[in-house]
Amino acid sequence: MKKLFLSTIASALTLISTASLAEDALNGFTFSGNVALTNDYKFYGFSQSNEGFAVQGGFNINHESGFYLGVWASSIDFALDAAHHLNATPGTFEDPATIELDVLGGYAGSFSNGISYDIGGVRYGYPNENNMIAIGGELEYWEGYANFGYSFGGTYAPTVSAGINVSPDWFGETGTSIYPHGSLAITLPQEFGLYTKLGYLDVSDIDYNYFHYQIGVTKSFAGLAFDLAWADAADDCDGGTGDFCQGFIFAVSKKF
């Protein structure tokens, strides 16, 4: 399955490169893509790859009006960590999911005062979905989001952002989720950057809520983006073990 995933990403990036050559003739449409390798795929502070490596990639179709559509995928490992995530008993899952495939769409732009916005929705999908015996619900779910940002410019060009994600029926059909979040990033000399992120997940129906944060440094080199960060979260994130919500994250990525 992972070989199929890698082949799919490679094919998608080939299509992106071909389409980009003809973007001037596509009536305002442009194409963009990305590919990444990380030692731990953390989502809302929780490891989706069982604290192992993950290969990721996706592409977007963007229109000059601000509308966009995209797909994004990552290798995952739900054999053990999904059970911890929802306080279920390990070993109660059949055919654990190994791929996440998301479809997203929205509208992005900026106001006259320089504040940017991005409003849309995403469908989190798992093609070889886990049979959720312990929970009784499907993994796949919808989420809406609204994000806002502002860059102050100047020497360090500090950029602040804030947003909220809401799902009517979260992962495993566990009820309504609310995820407010924010970040701060600054640029440094020699194409370095420094950033911090903070988020709070609340799934009230199952009394599951916690804060998490991430602090990292970035570096651009030879057309690649490198990211080294430390992530941590409150004990409720993984039932108090800290195994899946804490640790260093290293990632290398490239945009097309």
C-alpha positions as CSV (number, residue, x, y, z in Angstrom):
1,M,0.0,0.0,0.0
2,K,2.8,2.4,0.8
3,K,4.4,1.7,-2.6
4,L,1.1,2.6,-4.2
5,F,1.0,5.8,-2.2
6,L,4.5,6.8,-3.3
7,S,3.6,6.0,-6.9
8,T,0.4,8.1,-6.6
9,I,2.4,11.1,-5.3
10,A,5.0,10.8,-8.0
11,S,2.2,10.7,-10.7
12,A,0.5,13.7,-9.2
13,L,3.6,15.8,-9.2
14,T,4.3,14.9,-12.8
15,L,0.9,16.2,-13.7
16,I,1.5,19.3,-11.7
17,S,4.8,20.0,-13.6
18,T,3.1,19.4,-17.0
19,A,0.1,21.6,-16.1
20,S,2.3,24.4,-14.8
21,L,3.9,24.9,-18.2
22,A,0.5,25.7,-19.7
23,E,-0.9,27.7,-16.8
24,D,-1.0,31.0,-18.8
25,A,-3.6,29.5,-21.0
26,L,-5.9,28.2,-18.3
27,N,-8.0,31.3,-17.8
28,G,-6.8,32.3,-14.3
29,F,-6.1,28.8,-13.0
30,T,-2.7,27.8,-11.6
31,F,-1.4,24.6,-10.1
32,S,0.8,24.1,-7.1
33,G,2.2,21.0,-5.3
34,N,4.2,19.9,-2.4
35,V,6.0,16.8,-1.1
36,A,7.5,16.1,2.3
37,L,9.2,13.6,4.5
38,T,8.9,13.8,8.3
39,N,10.1,11.6,11.2
40,D,6.7,12.0,12.9
41,Y,3.4,13.1,11.5
42,K,1.6,15.0,14.3
43,F,-2.0,16.2,13.8
44,Y,-3.4,18.5,16.5
45,G,-0.4,17.5,18.5
46,F,-1.0,13.8,18.3
47,S,1.2,11.3,16.3
48,Q,-0.7,9.8,13.3
49,S,2.3,7.7,12.3
50,N,3.0,5.8,15.6
51,E,6.0,8.1,16.1
52,G,7.5,6.8,12.8
53,F,8.4,8.3,9.5
54,A,5.7,9.6,7.1
55,V,5.7,10.5,3.4
56,Q,3.3,13.3,2.4
57,G,2.3,15.2,-0.6
58,G,-0.5,17.0,-2.4
59,F,-1.5,19.5,-5.0
60,N,-3.9,22.4,-5.4
61,I,-5.8,24.0,-8.2
62,N,-6.1,27.7,-7.6
63,H,-8.2,30.4,-9.4
64,E,-7.2,34.0,-9.5
65,S,-10.6,34.9,-7.9
66,G,-9.5,33.2,-4.6
67,F,-11.3,29.8,-4.9
68,Y,-9.2,26.7,-4.7
69,L,-9.5,22.9,-4.6
70,G,-6.9,20.4,-3.5
71,V,-5.9,16.9,-2.3
72,W,-3.3,15.9,0.3
73,A,-2.1,12.5,1.4
74,S,0.1,11.0,4.1
75,S,1.2,7.6,5.2
76,I,-0.1,6.8,8.7
77,D,0.0,4.0,11.2
78,F,-3.2,3.5,13.2
79,A,-2.3,0.0,14.4
80,L,-1.7,1.3,17.9
81,D,-1.9,5.1,18.1
82,A,-5.5,5.4,17.1
83,A,-6.4,3.3,20.1
84,H,-4.5,5.5,22.5
85,H,-6.0,8.6,20.8
86,L,-9.6,7.7,21.9
87,N,-8.7,5.8,25.0
88,A,-9.6,2.5,23.4
89,T,-7.9,-0.8,24.1
90,P,-5.0,-1.6,21.7
91,G,-5.6,-4.6,19.6
92,T,-9.3,-4.0,19.1
93,F,-8.8,-2.7,15.5
94,E,-9.1,-4.7,12.3
95,D,-7.2,-3.8,9.1
96,P,-5.5,-0.6,10.6
97,A,-5.5,2.3,8.2
98,T,-2.2,3.1,6.6
99,I,-3.1,6.1,4.3
100,E,-4.8,9.4,5.0
101,L,-6.3,11.1,1.9
102,D,-7.9,14.5,2.3
103,V,-9.9,16.6,-0.1
104,L,-10.2,20.3,0.5
105,G,-11.7,23.4,-0.9
106,G,-12.2,27.0,0.0
107,Y,-11.8,30.7,-0.7
108,A,-8.7,32.8,0.2
109,G,-7.8,36.4,-0.1
110,S,-7.0,39.5,1.8
111,F,-8.8,42.7,3.0
112,S,-7.6,46.2,2.2
113,N,-5.9,46.5,5.6
114,G,-3.6,43.5,4.8
115,I,-5.4,40.9,6.9
116,S,-5.5,37.6,5.0
117,Y,-8.3,35.1,5.2
118,D,-8.9,31.5,4.2
119,I,-12.3,29.9,4.6
120,G,-13.1,26.4,3.6
121,G,-13.7,22.8,4.4
122,V,-11.8,19.5,4.3
123,R,-12.8,15.8,4.2
124,Y,-10.4,13.6,6.0
125,G,-10.5,10.2,4.3
126,Y,-8.9,6.8,5.0
127,P,-9.2,4.6,1.9
128,N,-8.3,1.4,3.7
129,E,-10.3,2.4,6.7
130,N,-9.9,0.9,10.1
131,N,-12.9,-1.1,11.4
132,M,-13.6,0.8,14.6
133,I,-14.7,-2.1,16.8
134,A,-13.8,-0.2,20.0
135,I,-15.6,3.0,19.1
136,G,-18.3,1.9,16.7
137,G,-17.9,4.8,14.2
138,E,-16.1,5.5,11.0
139,L,-12.8,7.4,10.9
140,E,-13.7,9.7,8.0
141,Y,-15.2,13.1,8.8
142,W,-15.7,16.6,7.6
143,E,-14.3,19.8,9.1
144,G,-14.8,23.4,8.3
145,Y,-12.2,26.1,8.9
146,A,-11.6,29.8,9.0
147,N,-8.1,31.2,9.2
148,F,-6.8,34.8,9.4
149,G,-3.3,36.2,9.3
150,Y,-1.3,39.4,9.2
151,S,2.3,40.2,8.4
152,F,3.8,43.3,9.9
153,G,6.8,43.6,7.5
154,G,10.1,45.1,8.5
155,T,13.4,43.4,9.3
156,Y,11.9,40.3,10.9
157,A,8.5,40.4,9.2
158,P,6.6,38.9,12.1
159,T,3.4,37.2,11.0
160,V,0.6,36.3,13.3
161,S,-2.3,34.0,12.5
162,A,-5.4,32.6,14.2
163,G,-8.2,30.4,13.2
164,I,-10.8,27.8,14.2
165,N,-11.7,24.4,12.9
166,V,-15.1,22.8,13.6
167,S,-16.5,19.3,12.8
168,P,-20.1,18.2,13.4
169,D,-19.0,14.6,14.0
170,W,-15.3,14.2,14.6
171,F,-12.9,11.2,14.1
172,G,-14.6,7.9,15.0
173,E,-18.1,9.6,15.0
174,T,-17.3,10.9,18.5
175,G,-19.3,14.1,18.3
176,T,-18.8,17.8,17.7
177,S,-15.2,19.1,17.8
178,I,-13.8,22.6,18.1
179,Y,-10.2,23.5,17.5
180,P,-9.1,27.1,18.0
181,H,-5.4,27.7,17.2
182,G,-2.8,30.4,16.6
183,S,0.8,31.0,15.5
184,L,3.6,33.5,15.4
185,A,6.5,33.4,12.9
186,I,9.5,35.6,12.2
187,T,12.1,35.6,9.5
188,L,15.8,35.5,10.4
189,P,19.0,36.2,8.4
190,Q,20.4,33.5,6.1
191,E,16.9,32.3,5.2
192,F,16.2,31.0,8.7
193,G,12.9,31.3,10.4
194,L,11.4,30.9,13.9
195,Y,7.9,30.0,14.8
196,T,5.5,28.8,17.5
197,K,2.1,27.2,17.3
198,L,-0.6,26.7,19.9
199,G,-3.9,24.8,19.7
200,Y,-6.7,23.5,21.8
201,L,-8.9,20.5,20.8
202,D,-12.3,20.0,22.5
203,V,-14.5,17.0,21.7
204,S,-17.1,17.6,24.4
205,D,-19.3,14.6,23.7
206,I,-16.5,12.3,24.9
207,D,-14.9,14.7,27.3
208,Y,-11.7,14.8,25.3
209,N,-9.8,18.1,25.4
210,Y,-6.2,19.3,25.7
211,F,-3.8,22.1,24.8
212,H,-0.7,21.4,22.6
213,Y,2.1,23.6,21.3
214,Q,5.1,23.4,18.9
215,I,8.2,25.6,18.6
216,G,10.5,25.3,15.7
217,V,13.2,26.7,13.4
218,T,13.1,26.6,9.6
219,K,15.8,26.9,7.0
220,S,15.6,27.2,3.2
221,F,18.4,25.6,1.3
222,A,18.9,24.4,-2.3
223,G,15.2,24.7,-3.0
224,L,14.2,22.7,0.0
225,A,12.6,23.7,3.3
226,F,13.9,22.2,6.5
227,D,12.0,22.2,9.8
228,L,13.2,21.2,13.2
229,A,10.7,21.5,16.1
230,W,9.7,20.4,19.6
231,A,6.1,19.5,20.2
232,D,4.3,18.8,23.5
233,A,0.8,18.6,24.8
234,A,-1.2,18.3,28.0
235,D,-1.5,14.8,29.5
236,D,-5.1,14.3,28.2
237,C,-3.8,14.2,24.7
238,D,-2.9,10.5,24.9
239,G,-4.2,9.4,28.3
240,G,-1.2,10.7,30.3
241,T,1.6,8.7,28.8
242,G,3.1,11.5,26.7
243,D,4.3,8.9,24.2
244,F,2.3,10.2,21.2
245,C,2.1,13.9,21.9
246,Q,5.7,14.8,22.7
247,G,9.0,14.8,20.9
248,F,11.2,16.4,18.3
249,I,9.9,16.6,14.7
250,F,12.2,16.9,11.7
251,A,10.8,17.5,8.2
252,V,12.1,18.3,4.8
253,S,9.7,19.5,2.1
254,K,9.6,21.0,-1.4
255,K,7.0,23.1,-3.1
256,F,6.4,23.2,-6.9
